[in-house]
Amino acid sequence: MACLVLGGITVLPLMGIVGWLVYYQAFVRLLINDWLAPAADISPSLIVVDLSTTVLWGSVVLGLLLWVYYLAWVLRTNRLSRWAKAGWSLALCLAGLITMPVLWWRHFWRGC
């Protein structure tokens, strides 16, 4: 059960950042419309930026914590060869958000 929770948490940073990017595109359009509108017609879209940055920074912090966990697991486990450890470490350093779900699927899913 714990490995399923870890798998769900592993996908959250990737989903949060992708969702934030999709939301951010619409937010930029709203912000540009507010800048071009007369002062009396400005909508409260600036308040929404606090929620969007909270989601973004929460995804970044969670992603960094998970990255540290997976990197420590790769370096400390006895289930991987030296070359596999080097490969997973390099993959985590170059594309961590994409590599973490793959690493979970390959090595943690079997223990569930």
C-alpha positions as CSV (number, residue, x, y, z in Angstrom):
1,M,0.0,0.0,0.0
2,A,2.9,2.4,0.8
3,C,4.4,1.9,-2.6
4,L,1.1,2.8,-4.3
5,V,1.0,6.1,-2.2
6,L,4.6,6.7,-3.3
7,G,3.7,6.2,-6.9
8,G,0.8,8.6,-6.6
9,I,3.0,11.2,-4.9
10,T,5.6,10.7,-7.6
11,V,3.3,11.8,-10.4
12,L,2.0,14.9,-8.5
13,P,4.9,17.3,-9.2
14,L,4.8,16.5,-12.9
15,M,1.0,17.0,-13.0
16,G,1.3,20.2,-11.0
17,I,3.9,21.8,-13.2
18,V,2.1,20.8,-16.4
19,G,-1.2,22.1,-15.0
20,W,0.4,25.3,-13.9
21,L,1.8,25.9,-17.4
22,V,-1.6,25.3,-18.9
23,Y,-3.2,27.7,-16.4
24,Y,-0.4,30.3,-16.7
25,Q,-1.0,30.7,-20.4
26,A,-4.6,31.7,-19.7
27,F,-3.5,33.9,-16.8
28,V,-1.1,35.8,-19.0
29,R,-3.9,36.5,-21.4
30,L,-6.1,37.8,-18.6
31,L,-3.3,40.0,-17.3
32,I,-2.6,41.5,-20.7
33,N,-6.3,42.3,-21.1
34,D,-6.3,44.0,-17.7
35,W,-3.3,46.1,-18.7
36,L,-5.1,47.2,-21.8
37,A,-8.4,47.9,-20.1
38,P,-9.3,51.3,-18.5
39,A,-8.6,51.6,-14.8
40,A,-12.2,51.2,-13.8
41,D,-12.6,47.8,-15.6
42,I,-9.7,46.0,-14.0
43,S,-10.7,42.5,-12.8
44,P,-9.2,40.9,-9.7
45,S,-7.2,38.4,-11.7
46,L,-4.0,39.5,-9.8
47,I,-5.3,37.7,-6.7
48,V,-5.3,34.4,-8.6
49,V,-1.5,34.5,-9.1
50,D,-1.1,33.6,-5.4
51,L,-2.9,30.3,-5.9
52,S,-1.1,29.5,-9.1
53,T,2.4,30.2,-7.6
54,T,1.5,28.2,-4.5
55,V,0.7,25.2,-6.7
56,L,3.9,25.8,-8.7
57,W,6.2,26.1,-5.7
58,G,4.5,23.2,-3.9
59,S,5.2,21.0,-7.0
60,V,8.8,22.2,-7.1
61,V,9.4,21.5,-3.4
62,L,7.7,18.1,-3.6
63,G,9.6,17.3,-6.8
64,L,12.9,18.2,-5.1
65,L,12.2,16.1,-2.1
66,L,11.2,13.1,-4.2
67,W,14.3,13.6,-6.3
68,V,16.5,13.5,-3.2
69,Y,14.7,10.3,-2.0
70,Y,15.0,8.5,-5.4
71,L,18.6,9.5,-5.8
72,A,19.5,8.3,-2.3
73,W,17.6,5.1,-3.0
74,V,19.5,4.5,-6.3
75,L,22.9,5.1,-4.7
76,R,22.2,3.0,-1.6
77,T,20.3,0.0,-3.0
78,N,21.9,-3.4,-3.6
79,R,19.4,-4.3,-6.3
80,L,21.2,-2.3,-9.0
81,S,24.5,-2.9,-10.6
82,R,27.2,-0.1,-10.6
83,W,26.3,0.8,-14.3
84,A,22.6,0.8,-13.5
85,K,23.2,3.1,-10.6
86,A,25.2,5.4,-12.8
87,G,22.5,5.4,-15.5
88,W,19.6,6.0,-13.1
89,S,21.6,8.8,-11.4
90,L,22.3,10.5,-14.7
91,A,18.7,10.1,-15.8
92,L,17.5,11.6,-12.5
93,C,19.9,14.5,-12.8
94,L,18.9,15.3,-16.4
95,A,15.2,14.6,-16.5
96,G,14.1,14.0,-12.9
97,L,10.4,14.7,-13.2
98,I,10.1,12.2,-16.1
99,T,12.5,9.7,-14.7
100,M,11.0,9.4,-11.2
101,P,7.7,7.8,-12.4
102,V,9.7,5.4,-14.6
103,L,12.0,4.4,-11.8
104,W,9.0,3.9,-9.5
105,W,7.3,1.7,-12.2
106,R,10.4,-0.3,-12.9
107,H,11.6,-1.0,-9.3
108,F,8.9,-0.1,-6.7
109,W,5.7,-1.3,-8.4
110,R,6.8,-4.9,-8.2
111,G,6.9,-4.7,-4.4
112,C,3.2,-3.7,-4.1
